[in-house]
Amino acid sequence: MLIYKIFRPAEWAALEANGTTTGAPIDVADGYIHFSTAEQARETAAKHFAGEGDLVLAALEADLLEPLKWEPSRGGALFPHLYRELTTADILWTAPLPLEGDTHVFPDLVP
């Protein structure tokens, strides 16, 4: 199953430069890296990245990420959380996540 991570430009640049990341400030504060499923990604973008352009969407294979835990969040829905650094080797592909008006334009996402 694919899961997704949204990066701000500076966060993505840091990951590319270093090869690893502990995530965005909220990830560091929470002690894990937040991901979304295909069904959750658009709501995540709207809630946490409203008005932000030049984002990068990364796709990862959930079955290859350890230790990945599925934990309740918004409205009790289960979200994937990674309890280690994320590496560039973990990422299967990336795509730009441009802002068109007030909405992020997503590629077709595979659940």
C-alpha positions in Angstrom: 0.0 0.0 0.0 1.3 3.4 -0.9 1.3 6.2 1.7 2.2 9.8 1.1 4.3 12.6 2.7 4.0 16.3 1.8 7.1 18.4 2.0 7.6 22.2 2.0 10.3 23.3 -0.4 12.9 23.8 2.4 12.1 20.5 4.0 12.5 18.7 0.7 15.8 20.5 -0.1 17.1 19.4 3.3 16.2 15.8 2.7 17.8 15.8 -0.7 21.0 17.4 0.7 21.3 15.2 3.8 19.7 11.9 2.6 17.7 11.7 5.8 15.1 13.8 7.8 13.4 13.7 11.1 10.5 15.5 9.3 8.8 18.9 9.6 8.7 20.7 12.9 5.4 19.0 13.9 7.0 15.6 13.2 9.9 16.4 15.4 7.6 17.7 18.2 5.4 14.6 18.0 8.3 12.1 17.8 7.3 10.5 14.6 6.9 11.3 10.9 3.3 11.9 9.8 2.0 10.3 6.5 -1.4 10.1 4.8 -3.1 7.5 2.8 -4.4 8.3 -0.7 -7.8 9.0 0.8 -6.4 11.3 3.5 -3.8 13.2 1.5 -6.0 16.0 0.0 -7.5 16.7 3.4 -4.0 16.8 4.9 -2.9 19.3 2.3 -6.0 21.5 2.9 -5.7 21.4 6.6 -1.9 21.7 7.2 -0.6 23.3 4.0 -3.4 25.8 3.1 -2.1 28.5 0.7 1.4 27.0 0.5 2.7 26.4 -3.0 5.7 24.6 -4.5 5.1 21.5 -2.3 6.5 18.1 -3.0 4.4 14.9 -2.7 6.4 11.8 -1.9 5.1 8.2 -2.2 6.3 5.4 -0.1 5.5 1.7 0.3 4.0 1.2 3.8 5.0 -2.5 3.9 8.7 -1.5 3.6 8.7 1.1 6.4 9.6 -0.1 9.9 8.6 0.8 12.5 5.4 2.1 11.0 2.4 2.3 13.3 -1.2 3.1 12.3 -2.6 5.4 15.0 -5.9 7.3 15.4 -5.9 11.0 14.5 -8.5 13.2 12.8 -11.9 11.9 13.7 -10.5 8.6 14.9 -9.2 7.7 11.4 -5.9 5.7 11.4 -2.9 7.5 10.0 0.6 6.0 9.4 3.4 7.2 11.6 7.0 6.4 11.1 9.2 6.1 14.3 12.6 6.7 12.7 14.3 9.0 10.3 13.0 9.0 6.7 15.6 8.4 4.0 15.6 9.2 0.4 15.9 5.5 -0.2 12.5 5.0 1.3 10.8 7.2 -1.3 9.5 5.5 -4.4 8.6 8.6 -6.4 7.8 12.3 -6.0 5.6 14.8 -7.8 5.1 18.5 -7.6 2.0 19.5 -5.6 1.1 22.9 -7.1 -1.4 25.3 -5.8 -4.2 26.3 -8.2 -6.4 28.9 -6.6 -6.9 27.6 -3.1 -6.6 23.9 -4.0 -3.6 21.7 -4.3 -3.5 19.8 -7.6 -2.7 16.1 -6.9 -1.5 13.5 -9.3 -3.6 10.3 -9.5 -2.9 8.6 -6.2 -2.7 4.8 -5.7 -4.1 3.5 -2.5 
